[in-house]
């Protein structure tokens, strides 16, 4: 049985592909030349499984999506008290490139706007660190999150430095207030290189899944950052990641997110998934138009809004047992998107070899809407594979289990 998740991602891209609203970033020459029709999505679970669709192998510059990861690295390098003395965590309500500083302390209001991100980059490694060492720290840290070596696109660096006057002005003002100590030109050059690291949507899905997994890499099991740092980073993404649209974004979509002017958009849902999209056309806030629409679909269809609360138990199947000509898959707890994905993945990797399969819901408390639809689709696909599909549901937690063609699973005798 093939899991339906890749097909679902294909359907989302097909449904949104014709939306050509917005425009590519034109103030950076290298980004102005981007192919506006690129479109991709990737989703990585905290168990380390990645699903993707579209132009998912195309590399593009990470841009402002680097900000939460650099913030996490700075917290690891310098500690939360020191970082917080230089960069706040409150939303600014202003555009990303405004000089938004707190009255009195002159701290940038958060690390997601340019003033805060320039400061955060300056804090990497330690006091008096050279630009080259700071940039390499960012590249190596991002590579560890992605699970592969990432590179810096020097063509993007050169192009962005030609249009860096505003960031230089911000850096000079930060130095005037004592927020940064180093040469503003060196700091901005390093920050620009950080933003020019090349990634794919698969990379950013894995990077955000690591944050969603409490700082533990979903594939290697390595602790990349401490859990409190991952939590703090996601919290700031939730409150300020989408700039002056952050409030409406979190209310409507409910996924902590961060955008980049190359057309990337990343998001992380704690304990569940990391998501990455690519579509270069941007709206007036500098956020990918189609990328936002993908996130809205995922949030609505898969129940991924952070404030959709369920009393979740274990997401692993209680057991998968073979007896005679029957395989019994026993589920448990509340079956949401992640719980259903685990079951479908197990059935995808180890399709039952017996002629009968029984889905046992005796220990299931309830289904979310997306969990119900995913499990029914899995049962339908098992039936299409020629297996007789049964359902043990004594508490009727899965009412009207139509397999999609008007047929229903058989009811086991015991």
Steps between C-alpha positions, in 0.01 A plus 500: 500500500639840400445779752265771364700795638714560184184492288339755732799734465481462120131595514574816700762621251276419204211694657712811564739492206307750285515777763748747347429792733787683667846565359858387558731715714639759259730700730768228494622435143564126548153443648334704227620236252331213689256274317162621635329170417706283737268323743582239762400369840662260747378367832721317752357324803676490835551129428725600209279420202498759219227541239540749215356619171590738220840664451627353825863455386546861384742696718425861596641744753367467853478878550299605809407140574852488646392728785343247738788256454764768557307608810510141629875484433557831682303374801716187503823700464436791737217391729146635530570784750771658286311461172186647658701799620567580133184381318140502624223251422195721445331555162580836344187553292727656237658395172797263517754763390397777739735616775269375774675550835364503854491834678770521764687173440526558123476123450347383173149383586551142381746284302267458201528858371822609331627708793462202731640252249811712439551514877443126534757424230748727679450294819604168342796317659627775731632853544761611249430215259594559137244515222633178346460304825147631558395409147650152529325450833167580332571275201609205714205537737250521214666195342462302822131589511451403134700179531726580204777751415355831382686757291505878467401641161762770447306635202213584734739653755648738244160595362351571843796707615434731206161577657602494869483874574201471732651212698825695528308799634330273756835348601660843547210604722531179703868569551422857601280362781757239604287203393777376270870573544656391170538685172147534354627417150652173625184408691271569203732308266482201734124527541460517121708183459281329761191594297664364183530140617336274242223261605219292353150464642605158629783667691280756668236240585768294675645806673163605637409142591810501721361802686157335513668194652641698790840554337562131425570417135218270381730274297834492682361531853771756576413786735574804284366756749366471853124467538458843672674666204275322249195605702611864522580513129159363403332743739664799333411360158137481612489860621718674243601266218258643245593862580209745515259225387602266785182546704255423221723216379509323834129554560402359160772242432641424844841371385814682624659612174769709333523627144786595269504739204630227267152349532560249777266449793565270794289391792517266797225340705645384834500125540370437149658640183731744327382653172676678215361660183644688204319745272688822411207738445454715812221711646535855636632365832783313326341156555450234233144517363459135405711384794253659739211334319671161534538555875136602530394181323723285719372668815135461402514155338741334743389671820846652556395819680704512821192592703303196385545304821437130551590274792764303311635166612750277324509547122647159426269207419438294813592186309519341156444126528462216251281199576425249226367685196443830684715800594354710782611863535400631844491878538483699823440846645387800297571459129598838355711574190822379660341186644344411166827572317683254725248226422503568125880502495514163678255353248690661211835356608360159598189428297315205658560170323188332639176509298312667787579818696305611807527855635434472875371821660418352841757724674439813290347794689410713199599617153565852382341574163829464312590185695168344403542587132858372488422166666199445272716578197755248621229237538372582152848451353542168678170393344620613156810286555266201511489448876183435699482787750320463832424747779473428871335807650298412812453865605425625147775763505512476119135522391396431140836358386425519127807389304422750225311278259191431706650191664575456868756291689387163629429454871721236669325225694695552824 
